[in-house]
Amino acid sequence: MAGRWIEQWDPEDETFWRETGERTARRNLWFSVLSEHIGFSVWTLWSVMVLFMGPEYGVDPAGKFFLISTATLVGAVARVPYTFAVARFGGRNWTVFSALTLLVPTIAALVVMEPGTSYGTFLAVSALTGIGGGNFASSMTNINAFFPLRKKGWALGLNAGGGNIGVPVVQLAGLLVIGTAGATHPRIVLAAYIPLILLAAGCAARYMDNLAPVRNDTGAAKEAVRDRHTWIMAVLYIGTFGSFIGYSFAFGLVLQTQFGRTPLQAASLTFIGPLLGSLIRPAGGWLADRYGGARITLVNFAAMAAATGVVVYASRIASLTVFLVGFTALFALSGLGNGSTYKMIPGIFHARAIAQGLRGEEAAARGRRISGAAMGLIGAVGALGGLAINLAFRQSFQTSGAGTAAFWSFLAFYAVCSALTWSVYLRRAAAVPAKPVLGHAGV
C-alpha cells in the first residue's frame, strides 16, 4: 500500500493547527476509532462465545476462563509490535492491514464454533482473536502523533473510548442472537462482523493519512524501556485498563458461575458495565486535561477500592443486586481511569524534556517521540492485567466456587496503585514547586 503521506506536521504551531492540522487530525481520529472499535469486538469475541457453550461443548467454567485468558494474553503481547508498526509502515497503511487481518480469527471461529470441536482447537482460535487487542496500541500511537499536547487528553480518551465500545457492542450482538435465535447459533454473531471488518479497512484506505515525520526510532524505544516512569505508568494502567478488559471478558462467566444465570440472563447484563466504562473514558481524559491526570487518577483508584469492597460484601451475602451495583461502578471507574492515566503519559515525558533544558517545539517533539514508544509498552503491560484478573477468577472459582478471594486481591492492588500515584506524581510535585510544568502537562 503506497498510501498518502503528509511530509510536514507540526500540531503545536497554532496557525498550522487552525488552518490545516485540526481538520486532518479529526478525520484520522474518526476512522481510527472505527477500526479500533472492530478490533476490540474481535478481541473480546470469546467473552461472548463462551455464553453459547452449553454442556454439549464439554468445557467447564475453569476451561472457559482459560479460553478468555488466552485471548487476553495474545492481545497484550501483540501490542508491542503493533506500536512500532505505525512508524514503520504509516498509520493509514497499518490501519488498513491490521483491520483486514481481523478476518482471520473471525472466519476461524465461524468454522469451528460447534459442539464436538476439540478444546485445543478452541484455544488456538481464541488465541487468534488476540490480534484485535494489538489494534489499540497502533491506533493510540498513531493518534498521539496527530494532536498537540493540549488536546491529547480529549483525543486519546475519545479514540480509546470509541474503541472500547467494541466490547459492549459485540456483547449486545450476542444478547440479540441468544434472545432471538437462541444459544445454539453463535455463527450469526461471527458472520455479522465480516462486512464490518471490510468496511473499517475500506474507510481507513480512503480517508486516513500517513505522517512522514513519524519514523521508527529504536533510540526512543530504548529510552522508554530505561525510563522508570514507563514502568510506573504500566502498573497504574494495569489497574485501569487491565481492570476494564479483564472484567469485560469475565463478567458474563462470573454471573453464570457464581449467581447461576442462564446464557440469556447473563448476556442481558454483561454489556452494561463495558458500555459505561467506554462512554466515560473521554471524560477521564477531559478531567485530566482540566485538573491534572495524577489528581484524577488518585481519586479514581480510591473509588475503585471502595467499589471492590461493595462487590466483596455482595458476594458474602449472595446479593445479585448489590453485586451489580458494585461491579458496574468498577467498570465506570476503570473507564474514567483509562482516560486519566493515558493523558498522564505524554504529559510526563513532555515535562521531563523541559526538565532536561528543552523548550518549545523541541521539548514537544521529544515528548511525542518518547511517549509514543512508551505507550505500546504501557498498553501491553496494562493488558496483561486483564490476564491476571481472569486467572485470579479461575483460581478463585476452582478453590472456593466464588470470586470473593479474587476481589480481595484486586482491592489490595488498587490500594497499591493509589499509594504509587500519590508518592510519585503528587507528593514530589508538591515538594518541588519550581517545576509547575508537571501539573500543566497533565501529570
PLY file of the C-alpha trace (Angstrom):
ply
format ascii 1.0
element vertex 443
property float x
property float y
property float z
element edge 442
property int vertex1
property int vertex2
end_header
0.00 0.00 0.00
1.70 3.19 -1.13
-0.81 5.38 0.72
-0.96 9.11 1.25
1.96 10.63 3.13
1.95 14.02 4.86
5.53 15.31 4.77
5.26 18.20 7.25
3.33 18.01 10.53
3.58 20.47 13.43
0.43 20.38 15.59
1.98 22.64 18.27
2.05 25.50 15.74
-1.30 27.19 16.41
-1.57 28.68 12.93
-0.89 25.34 11.26
-3.30 23.62 13.62
-6.10 26.12 12.97
-5.74 26.26 9.19
-4.85 22.66 8.32
-3.94 20.37 11.19
-7.14 20.13 13.20
-9.33 19.12 10.27
-6.90 16.43 9.15
-6.31 15.13 12.69
-10.02 14.84 13.40
-10.65 12.94 10.16
-7.95 10.44 11.03
-9.29 10.17 14.57
-12.82 9.18 13.49
-11.68 6.39 11.20
-9.08 5.24 13.68
-11.91 4.86 16.19
-13.90 2.74 13.73
-11.06 0.33 13.10
-10.08 0.10 16.76
-13.75 -0.45 17.67
-13.93 -3.53 15.44
-10.57 -4.70 16.80
-11.89 -4.63 20.37
-15.01 -6.55 19.32
-12.90 -9.29 17.73
-10.51 -9.38 20.69
-13.40 -9.95 23.12
-15.35 -12.36 20.91
-14.77 -15.22 23.31
-16.36 -13.37 26.21
-19.50 -13.85 24.10
-18.74 -17.26 22.56
-18.40 -18.91 25.99
-22.01 -17.90 26.73
-23.06 -20.08 23.79
-21.03 -23.05 25.05
-23.56 -25.20 26.89
-22.94 -28.63 28.45
-22.80 -30.22 24.98
-19.44 -28.50 24.40
-17.85 -30.32 27.33
-15.99 -27.27 28.67
-16.21 -26.49 32.41
-16.06 -22.96 33.90
-12.30 -23.20 34.55
-11.77 -24.16 30.91
-13.85 -21.19 29.77
-11.86 -18.79 31.94
-8.69 -20.20 30.37
-10.10 -19.61 26.87
-10.69 -15.93 27.53
-7.34 -15.67 29.33
-5.59 -16.94 26.19
-7.18 -14.21 24.07
-6.20 -11.61 26.68
-2.57 -12.78 26.76
-2.09 -12.74 22.99
-3.74 -9.32 22.74
-1.35 -7.92 25.34
1.75 -9.30 23.63
0.59 -8.10 20.20
0.53 -4.51 21.42
4.32 -4.20 21.44
5.00 -4.83 17.72
1.80 -3.01 16.76
3.09 0.13 18.47
6.18 0.31 16.28
4.38 -0.78 13.09
2.82 2.68 12.71
6.20 4.36 12.24
7.49 1.55 10.02
4.55 1.33 7.61
2.50 4.50 8.20
-0.63 4.95 10.31
-3.05 4.68 7.40
-1.33 1.69 5.81
-1.08 -0.22 9.06
-4.71 0.51 9.96
-5.85 -1.00 6.65
-3.67 -4.08 7.10
-4.49 -4.64 10.77
-8.22 -4.32 10.05
-8.06 -6.91 7.28
-6.20 -9.39 9.49
-9.25 -9.45 11.78
-10.91 -11.61 9.13
-8.63 -14.49 10.13
-9.84 -15.08 13.72
-13.43 -14.23 12.82
-13.64 -16.73 9.97
-11.73 -19.34 12.02
-14.27 -19.03 14.85
-17.10 -19.22 12.30
-15.72 -22.58 11.11
-15.07 -24.28 14.49
-17.85 -22.94 16.73
-19.89 -26.12 17.26
-20.12 -28.99 19.78
-17.55 -31.72 19.18
-14.68 -29.35 18.36
-11.64 -30.16 20.48
-10.67 -27.87 23.34
-7.23 -27.42 21.80
-8.85 -26.06 18.64
-10.93 -23.61 20.65
-7.75 -22.47 22.43
-5.94 -21.90 19.13
-8.84 -19.90 17.64
-9.22 -17.90 20.85
-5.51 -17.04 20.65
-6.00 -15.73 17.10
-8.52 -13.16 18.31
-5.68 -11.59 20.33
-4.54 -9.69 17.26
-7.59 -7.48 17.77
-6.01 -6.31 21.01
-2.97 -5.07 19.11
-5.09 -2.59 17.16
-5.43 -0.43 20.26
-1.68 0.14 20.55
-1.15 1.11 16.91
-4.23 3.33 16.94
-3.22 5.21 20.09
0.36 5.65 18.91
-0.91 6.99 15.58
-3.43 9.44 17.06
-0.91 10.63 19.67
1.24 11.95 16.80
-1.63 13.88 15.19
-2.69 16.06 18.15
-0.98 18.85 20.14
-0.27 18.28 23.80
-3.17 20.49 24.94
-5.63 18.26 23.03
-4.16 14.83 23.75
-6.31 14.00 26.78
-9.51 14.56 24.83
-8.27 12.93 21.60
-6.72 9.86 23.20
-9.71 9.44 25.50
-12.14 9.64 22.60
-10.04 7.29 20.48
-9.74 4.72 23.24
-13.32 5.13 24.44
-14.74 4.68 20.94
-12.58 1.60 20.55
-13.56 0.20 23.94
-17.23 0.42 22.99
-16.47 -2.51 20.69
-16.66 -4.67 23.83
-20.30 -3.95 24.81
-21.34 -3.84 21.16
-20.23 -7.42 20.50
-21.84 -8.45 23.79
-25.09 -6.77 22.73
-24.84 -8.65 19.44
-24.54 -11.88 21.43
-27.56 -10.92 23.53
-29.59 -10.18 20.41
-28.76 -13.56 18.89
-29.37 -15.52 22.13
-32.64 -13.68 22.70
-33.97 -14.26 19.17
-32.32 -17.28 17.55
-31.28 -18.99 20.78
-28.00 -20.07 22.38
-27.25 -22.59 19.62
-26.48 -20.06 16.88
-23.15 -18.33 17.68
-22.22 -18.22 13.99
-24.74 -15.41 13.40
-22.63 -13.07 15.55
-19.45 -14.05 13.73
-20.93 -13.70 10.25
-22.21 -10.20 11.06
-18.66 -8.97 11.73
-17.17 -9.91 8.38
-18.72 -6.99 6.41
-17.94 -4.63 9.30
-14.26 -5.56 9.14
-14.23 -4.89 5.40
-15.96 -1.53 5.99
-13.34 -0.46 8.55
-10.47 -1.39 6.23
-12.09 0.40 3.26
-12.71 3.61 5.23
-9.13 3.64 6.53
-7.79 3.26 3.00
-9.94 6.08 1.69
-9.87 8.66 4.48
-6.73 8.24 6.62
-3.17 9.56 6.19
0.41 8.55 6.96
2.69 11.00 8.78
6.18 11.06 7.27
7.77 12.76 10.33
6.85 9.72 12.43
9.64 7.25 11.87
10.70 4.16 13.73
13.12 5.28 16.39
14.87 2.42 18.19
16.57 5.02 20.36
13.18 6.23 21.62
12.16 2.66 22.39
15.35 2.05 24.34
14.91 5.29 26.26
11.32 4.39 27.07
12.37 0.97 28.36
15.06 2.50 30.58
12.81 5.24 31.97
11.24 4.22 35.28
8.13 6.27 34.52
7.28 3.88 31.70
7.02 1.04 34.19
5.32 3.08 36.90
2.63 4.09 34.43
2.40 0.48 33.25
1.50 -0.56 36.80
-1.16 2.16 37.01
-2.51 1.12 33.63
-2.85 -2.45 34.88
-5.20 -1.03 37.49
-7.33 0.89 34.99
-7.31 -0.73 31.56
-6.33 -4.14 32.93
-9.42 -3.99 35.13
-11.64 -2.88 32.25
-10.61 -5.60 29.83
-10.33 -8.32 32.49
-13.79 -7.61 33.87
-15.20 -7.32 30.34
-14.00 -10.81 29.49
-15.05 -12.36 32.81
-18.32 -10.63 33.77
-20.68 -12.99 31.96
-18.90 -16.08 33.25
-18.94 -14.75 36.82
-22.69 -14.20 36.57
-23.22 -17.72 35.24
-20.88 -19.44 37.68
-21.43 -17.51 40.92
-25.06 -16.48 40.52
-26.42 -19.27 38.31
-27.59 -17.00 35.49
-28.67 -18.57 32.19
-26.86 -17.54 28.97
-29.68 -15.11 28.14
-29.78 -13.66 31.66
-26.01 -13.24 31.73
-25.89 -11.70 28.24
-28.63 -9.24 29.17
-26.39 -7.83 31.94
-22.88 -8.31 30.60
-22.80 -5.34 28.21
-23.87 -2.65 30.70
-20.57 -2.28 32.56
-18.29 -2.21 29.49
-20.63 0.29 27.84
-20.43 2.69 30.78
-16.68 2.22 31.06
-16.23 3.02 27.37
-18.51 6.05 27.30
-16.90 7.65 30.34
-13.31 7.22 29.14
-13.18 10.54 27.19
-14.44 12.25 30.37
-11.41 10.88 32.18
-9.15 12.47 29.59
-11.05 15.76 29.73
-10.90 15.89 33.54
-7.17 15.15 33.39
-6.69 18.00 30.89
-8.50 20.31 33.26
-7.38 19.23 36.75
-4.26 17.13 36.21
-4.02 13.44 35.42
-2.46 12.38 38.72
-5.17 14.02 40.83
-7.98 12.37 38.87
-6.16 9.02 38.85
-5.62 9.06 42.63
-9.27 9.80 43.40
-10.29 7.18 40.87
-8.22 4.38 42.43
-9.62 5.20 45.88
-13.13 4.93 44.43
-12.26 1.63 42.71
-11.12 0.21 46.05
-14.42 1.27 47.61
-16.44 -0.28 44.77
-14.48 -3.51 45.13
-15.41 -3.52 48.83
-19.07 -3.36 47.78
-18.56 -6.34 45.46
-16.89 -8.37 48.24
-19.82 -7.59 50.56
-22.32 -8.57 47.84
-20.51 -11.88 47.31
-20.69 -12.65 51.02
-24.43 -12.00 51.28
-25.10 -13.51 47.80
-26.96 -10.40 46.61
-27.02 -10.09 42.84
-28.44 -6.55 43.03
-25.65 -5.22 45.27
-23.09 -7.14 43.21
-24.29 -5.50 40.01
-24.16 -2.03 41.61
-20.56 -2.55 42.75
-19.38 -4.22 39.56
-20.97 -1.59 37.33
-19.25 1.12 39.38
-15.95 -0.71 38.87
-16.47 -0.66 35.11
-17.29 3.06 35.07
-14.30 3.92 37.25
-11.92 1.76 35.22
-13.01 3.70 32.12
-12.53 7.05 33.85
-9.07 5.95 34.99
-8.20 4.78 31.49
-8.64 8.31 30.24
-6.72 9.99 33.05
-3.75 7.60 33.02
-3.30 7.82 29.26
-3.35 11.61 29.49
-0.55 11.40 32.04
1.85 9.62 29.67
2.57 12.42 27.12
2.45 14.97 29.93
5.12 13.13 31.92
7.55 12.86 29.03
6.95 16.44 27.91
7.66 17.64 31.45
10.83 15.55 31.56
12.01 17.08 28.28
11.57 20.56 29.77
13.38 19.49 32.94
16.29 18.47 30.68
16.51 22.03 29.35
14.48 21.74 26.13
11.88 24.34 25.19
9.07 24.91 22.74
8.71 22.58 19.76
11.94 20.80 20.64
10.50 19.76 24.01
7.15 18.87 22.45
8.81 16.75 19.75
10.87 14.86 22.30
7.80 14.31 24.45
5.89 12.89 21.46
8.87 10.73 20.48
9.34 9.06 23.86
5.67 8.89 24.86
4.76 7.26 21.53
7.27 4.49 22.23
6.24 4.19 25.86
2.53 3.87 25.04
2.95 0.50 23.37
4.88 -0.92 26.31
2.46 0.54 28.85
-0.53 -0.71 26.87
0.93 -4.21 26.62
1.69 -4.49 30.33
-1.68 -2.96 31.17
-3.49 -5.55 29.09
-1.64 -8.28 30.99
-3.64 -7.04 33.97
-6.69 -8.43 32.21
-4.95 -11.80 32.01
-4.18 -11.65 35.73
-7.82 -10.88 36.54
-9.09 -13.82 34.51
-6.54 -16.21 36.03
-7.41 -14.91 39.52
-11.08 -15.62 38.87
-10.23 -19.08 37.52
-8.23 -19.93 40.65
-10.82 -18.43 43.00
-13.70 -20.38 41.47
-11.65 -23.58 41.37
-10.79 -23.41 45.05
-13.91 -21.87 46.63
-16.65 -21.77 43.99
-16.87 -17.97 44.24
-14.90 -14.93 43.14
-14.52 -13.36 46.60
-10.83 -14.19 47.04
-10.06 -12.67 43.63
-11.84 -9.45 44.56
-9.83 -9.14 47.77
-6.63 -9.30 45.72
-7.96 -6.62 43.34
-8.80 -4.34 46.28
-5.26 -4.66 47.61
-3.82 -3.81 44.19
-5.94 -0.65 43.89
-4.56 0.45 47.27
-1.02 -0.06 45.93
-1.86 1.98 42.82
-3.25 4.81 44.97
-0.08 4.92 47.04
2.11 4.83 43.94
0.22 7.66 42.22
0.43 9.90 45.28
4.07 9.21 46.14
5.47 9.61 42.60
3.25 12.20 40.89
1.64 14.27 43.64
3.87 14.30 46.72
7.01 15.04 44.69
5.31 17.71 42.59
4.10 19.44 45.75
7.55 19.23 47.30
9.27 20.80 44.25
7.18 23.88 43.34
9.93 25.05 40.98
8.57 22.56 38.41
4.91 23.57 37.99
5.03 22.20 34.45
4.10 18.81 35.91
0.61 19.96 36.76
0.24 21.84 33.48
1.25 18.83 31.43
-1.45 16.64 32.85
0.71 14.90 35.42
0 1
1 2
2 3
3 4
4 5
5 6
6 7
7 8
8 9
9 10
10 11
11 12
12 13
13 14
14 15
15 16
16 17
17 18
18 19
19 20
20 21
21 22
22 23
23 24
24 25
25 26
26 27
27 28
28 29
29 30
30 31
31 32
32 33
33 34
34 35
35 36
36 37
37 38
38 39
39 40
40 41
41 42
42 43
43 44
44 45
45 46
46 47
47 48
48 49
49 50
50 51
51 52
52 53
53 54
54 55
55 56
56 57
57 58
58 59
59 60
60 61
61 62
62 63
63 64
64 65
65 66
66 67
67 68
68 69
69 70
70 71
71 72
72 73
73 74
74 75
75 76
76 77
77 78
78 79
79 80
80 81
81 82
82 83
83 84
84 85
85 86
86 87
87 88
88 89
89 90
90 91
91 92
92 93
93 94
94 95
95 96
96 97
97 98
98 99
99 100
100 101
101 102
102 103
103 104
104 105
105 106
106 107
107 108
108 109
109 110
110 111
111 112
112 113
113 114
114 115
115 116
116 117
117 118
118 119
119 120
120 121
121 122
122 123
123 124
124 125
125 126
126 127
127 128
128 129
129 130
130 131
131 132
132 133
133 134
134 135
135 136
136 137
137 138
138 139
139 140
140 141
141 142
142 143
143 144
144 145
145 146
146 147
147 148
148 149
149 150
150 151
151 152
152 153
153 154
154 155
155 156
156 157
157 158
158 159
159 160
160 161
161 162
162 163
163 164
164 165
165 166
166 167
167 168
168 169
169 170
170 171
171 172
172 173
173 174
174 175
175 176
176 177
177 178
178 179
179 180
180 181
181 182
182 183
183 184
184 185
185 186
186 187
187 188
188 189
189 190
190 191
191 192
192 193
193 194
194 195
195 196
196 197
197 198
198 199
199 200
200 201
201 202
202 203
203 204
204 205
205 206
206 207
207 208
208 209
209 210
210 211
211 212
212 213
213 214
214 215
215 216
216 217
217 218
218 219
219 220
220 221
221 222
222 223
223 224
224 225
225 226
226 227
227 228
228 229
229 230
230 231
231 232
232 233
233 234
234 235
235 236
236 237
237 238
238 239
239 240
240 241
241 242
242 243
243 244
244 245
245 246
246 247
247 248
248 249
249 250
250 251
251 252
252 253
253 254
254 255
255 256
256 257
257 258
258 259
259 260
260 261
261 262
262 263
263 264
264 265
265 266
266 267
267 268
268 269
269 270
270 271
271 272
272 273
273 274
274 275
275 276
276 277
277 278
278 279
279 280
280 281
281 282
282 283
283 284
284 285
285 286
286 287
287 288
288 289
289 290
290 291
291 292
292 293
293 294
294 295
295 296
296 297
297 298
298 299
299 300
300 301
301 302
302 303
303 304
304 305
305 306
306 307
307 308
308 309
309 310
310 311
311 312
312 313
313 314
314 315
315 316
316 317
317 318
318 319
319 320
320 321
321 322
322 323
323 324
324 325
325 326
326 327
327 328
328 329
329 330
330 331
331 332
332 333
333 334
334 335
335 336
336 337
337 338
338 339
339 340
340 341
341 342
342 343
343 344
344 345
345 346
346 347
347 348
348 349
349 350
350 351
351 352
352 353
353 354
354 355
355 356
356 357
357 358
358 359
359 360
360 361
361 362
362 363
363 364
364 365
365 366
366 367
367 368
368 369
369 370
370 371
371 372
372 373
373 374
374 375
375 376
376 377
377 378
378 379
379 380
380 381
381 382
382 383
383 384
384 385
385 386
386 387
387 388
388 389
389 390
390 391
391 392
392 393
393 394
394 395
395 396
396 397
397 398
398 399
399 400
400 401
401 402
402 403
403 404
404 405
405 406
406 407
407 408
408 409
409 410
410 411
411 412
412 413
413 414
414 415
415 416
416 417
417 418
418 419
419 420
420 421
421 422
422 423
423 424
424 425
425 426
426 427
427 428
428 429
429 430
430 431
431 432
432 433
433 434
434 435
435 436
436 437
437 438
438 439
439 440
440 441
441 442
